[in-house]
Structure formats: structure tokens, C-alpha cells
Amino acid sequence: MSTKQDGDWGEALVEKYLSERGCRIVEREWRCRFGEIDLIAEKDGVLLFVEVKLRTNLQYGAPREYVTAKKQEKLRAAALLYLSERELDVPARFDVAEVYTDVRHSAGKTRIRYIANAF
């Protein structure tokens, strides 16, 4: 599987995870000049900007460690643009979904660690 296919698989898994917990998916892979927001969801009037990180090993660190200060800055800018373009004035937060799996994406070896208000 390619990196893009892995990422799409992880995002679909997190989308299902969020839906099962009462979230409504608003956007998938929303792109703008600042970058991409993997998932935008809504729950109880709060907009969730979700960064999904998939890893098959921890050789280079935990997935959340890849949401660097620079990446956070880009996500904030993209989120502000999203809210502005839609003239939304709602509470929002930034979450990180870590997807741990093996190279075959085996169901028994896949888990999600969801970090609300990650930054």
C-alpha cells in the first residue's frame, strides 16, 4: 500500500470511530493555501479539526510528535480560513488521532488513540 493509501485508510478508520461516538463528519481532506485538514467534525456544537497520524512502528517516535509547532501553525491558519469562509462563530478545538497498526492493517493489531484538545 502507498503512503497515500495508508493515510486514506487511517482517516476512514478515524471517521468511523468519530461517527460511532456521535460526531457528524463535516469535511474530509479539506485543502486550502495553508495545507490540509484531515477531518472536520462537529459534536455538541463544537467544531473538531482532526489531524490523523498513522504509524506501523514507533522507531521514529509517537505519531503525535509529528504534529510539530510548524504543523500546528498551519492547521490553525487553515482552521481560521475555514471558519472565516463559512462565517462561523462556533467553539472549535484541535484533536490528534493516532492510528497504530501493522503493515497489513490487521484488525486485531489496529488501535486508535484519540487526543482531544491536543494543542
N, C-alpha and C positions, 0 to 999 in steps of 0.2 A: 504494500500500500504506500502511496506517496504521502509526503508531509501534509499536503492539502487535503487528501482523502482522510488521513488520520484526524486532522483538525475538524473537518466536517463531521466525522463520526463522533468525536468528543462533544462538539456543540449540539448535535442531535440528542446525545445522551443527557446532557445537562438540560436541554429544552424539555425533555420528557420528565426529568427529575423536578424541575420547577413547576411544570403543569400539574404533576401529581401532588404538589404542595400548595395548590390554589393560586398559582401565578398565571397571569394571562400574558402570552408572548406577544409583544407589540412589533418588534423588528428582529430580523436575523441579518447578521453581517452588514450592518448599516455603515456605509462608507461616505467620507467627506474629505476635504482637503487636509484634515489633520490626521487621518488614518481611518481605522475601522473599529467599530464596537461590535463584539461578537454577538451578544444578545441584549435586547432591551425588553424588559418585562415590567409588569405592573402588579402590585398586590396591596390591597387595602389603601389605595390612593397614593402609594409611594412608587416612584419610577426606579427600577433597578437597572443599572448599567453593569453588565456582567462580562468580565474577561475570563475566557476559558483557556486553561493550560493543561495539556495532556503530556504525560511522561510514561515511558516504559521502564525507566530506571532512574535512580537518584544520583547517578555518577557525577553529575554537574550541579547538584543541588535540588531543592524542592521547587515545584512549579511556581509557587508564589514569588520566589526570588527573581523570577524573570519579569515580574511586573515592577520594573525599575522606576526610579524617580522620573526619568525621561518619559517612559511609557505612561506613567500616571499623569504627567503633564499633558501629553497628547490626548489621553482619554478624557481628561477634564475639559480641554478645549473642544473636543468633538461633542461631548455631552452638552456644553453650553450652546454650541451651534444648533444642536438638535432641539433643545428647549426653545431657543430663540426663533428658529424657523417655524416652529409649530405654535408659537406664542403660548407656551405652557408655563404656568406658575404653580408647580407642584413640588412636594418634597421629593428628593432624589438621593440615591446612595450608590456607591461603587462597591461591587462584590467581585470576588475571585472564586472561580470553581476549578478545583484541582481534580483532574481525572487521572487516576493511577490504573494502569493496565499492563498486560504483557503484549508482546509483538503480534500475537494472534487476536487480541481483543477478546480473550476468553471471558465468558460471563462470570465464572467463579473467581476470576482474578482481577476483576474490574471493580473499582470503588470510586466514589466521589467524595471529596472533602470540600464543603461549601463554606466560604468565609464571607459572612455578611459584614458590611461596613469595613472592608479590607483596608481602605485608605481614605 
